[in-house]
Amino acid sequence: MPSKKRKRVAERGTIHPRNKYSEKPPDFGALASLYPSFEPYVFYSSKDGRPRIDWTDYNATRELTRVLLLHDHGLNWWIPDGQLCPTVPNRSNYIHWIEDLLASDIILNTRIDDNVVKGFDIGTGANCIYPLLGASLLGWRFVGSDITDVALEWAERNVRSNPHISELIEIRKVHTREKNPEEEDVHAEQGPDSDDSGGSSNRGVAEIGPSCLPSAKLQSSAQKKYQAPPILLGVVKDEEKFDFCMCNPPFFETMEEAGLNPKTACGGTKEEMVCPGGEQAFIARIIEDSVQLKQCFRWYTSMIGRKSNLKFLIAKLREVGVTVVKTTEFVQGQTCRWGLAWSFVPPSGKILSSQVSESNNKSFMLEGVQRQYSAFHVLQSAESFFCSSGTSCKLDSIQFKIDVIASKDQCESMLTSETEPYGALSYQHNLEMPDVSNQLDSQSIDLHFSISVFQQIPGTLLVKGTLQQKGNPNAGAFSLVFSKLEAVLKAKFCKPKPIAELSRSKQQR
Ligand SMILES: C[S@@+](CC[C@H](N)C(=O)[O-])C[C@H]1O[C@@H](n2cnc3c(N)ncnc32)[C@H](O)[C@@H]1O
């Protein structure tokens, strides 16, 4: 059992240091005594006596969000049954990451208004969480867009319930093209000079058709590739400029894929969770829009649910010639998401294109994992892998994490051990380990690292490794050990790929 202190340190590492909850997580007991509506959802664990809620109860998670927004942010908030319920600490991390991007000098300072930050929240949802947090925490202005009536109505209600910030937030309706094709044609023909956008008042729901930027021709070619409502192009108005856009996209292609985490109940309707092509298509479309809109936004950003999509999208960004790419990880409990940011504003220094990747953090996906195996099985196998070389290895079954301390000899032993030949064909390339002797520094400083396993969607797990010591001369050895672990776990848990697919990927290498 990990000590309380160790556990707190581990939790702190996953939350932004400026997040209200980074030092002190919400105290359910105190909240229950202050808010009678929350009290029925709080119970005391028979194990450690700590106050808890049932994360699989939608009403409990929604009430928690309501009281956290009220108690810690002074916000009045509600959503109707079934609508996606945001977790406040998690959503705050994204806001603070954007705050860091804006404060950095990675790109030239081309801001039009130094006093007010202006953001665009793509798909603000009924919960309108990002504009509410951004406006209340940092005084930012927002346009929040959405396509569904329920999202627009409730986002608007949530804004109106908070008169102290309501002037800062505009909720903007995006027309779904399929519903009104004739009207869309007229807009397209009118081109960039027309202004029939519904005159977006700063309050109220402004209806925006695909009218303005930058030309009807470009817009229609983008539409051919992506048969769905507009996202930025045609929603952003002429002359509008923003410091950033943000997006928590519909991650999934189907509702089956979305029903992934039986441990939490955050709700989420099909309209919120699903879009054709899933998040990859949705964000690819934002990238295409950004190529047209270029410096209308200083930073384009999106949240991403699957690491494999992150790789695809970074490759796409490099193709379209952005000046900067940045990524981050948002980890909360068993959920891991990524943030992707890019810009067309020239870099301020010599950086031409940078993907921030800390070499102390490594990760890989286990895809095609057979149903009988859970994240815990994977964790146990990782533990056996390390223990078999005699390392000191502690498994924390609450955080799904192992802490490992390995000496130089133990690293050598891991790297030279044989990997089971299961699925050998599929993983041959992973077993090609380089010569390790010169990667292990002769001073022989122990490696101290942790391994965590996260469920992504059924059949897909994420394994993360974090080297605890900075500036360790044996960091290269950590890379090798982690690659070896990848080979071992893939050999054990992933279904072998069909032969045809294998020979195709061999030819490509
Ligand atoms: C996953 S929800 C995110 C809601 C909220 N931002 C949050 O973080 O909880 C995705 C939202 O995107 C909206 N959406 C889907 N397509 C859209 C589009 N083309 N433009 C704007 N919003 C869209 C959906 O209606 C839904 O409300």
The ligand as an ORCA input file, in Angstrom:
! r2SCAN-3c Opt
* xyz 0 1
  C     -17.316     16.012    -26.689
  S     -18.480     17.308    -26.758
  C     -17.596     18.566    -25.866
  C     -18.479     19.430    -25.003
  C     -17.694     20.356    -24.067
  N     -16.829     21.242    -24.798
  C     -16.875     19.549    -23.073
  O     -15.644     19.645    -23.112
  O     -17.450     18.835    -22.262
  C     -18.369     17.783    -28.451
  C     -19.338     18.887    -28.827
  O     -19.083     19.259    -30.188
  C     -20.305     19.594    -30.802
  N     -20.078     19.588    -32.250
  C     -20.053     18.546    -33.122
  N     -19.787     18.993    -34.372
  C     -19.611     20.329    -34.277
  C     -19.305     21.367    -35.209
  N     -19.128     21.106    -36.503
  N     -19.189     22.640    -34.748
  C     -19.385     22.920    -33.441
  N     -19.684     21.987    -32.530
  C     -19.796     20.715    -32.933
  C     -21.271     18.559    -30.247
  O     -22.614     18.959    -30.382
  C     -20.805     18.507    -28.779
  O     -21.509     19.420    -28.003
*
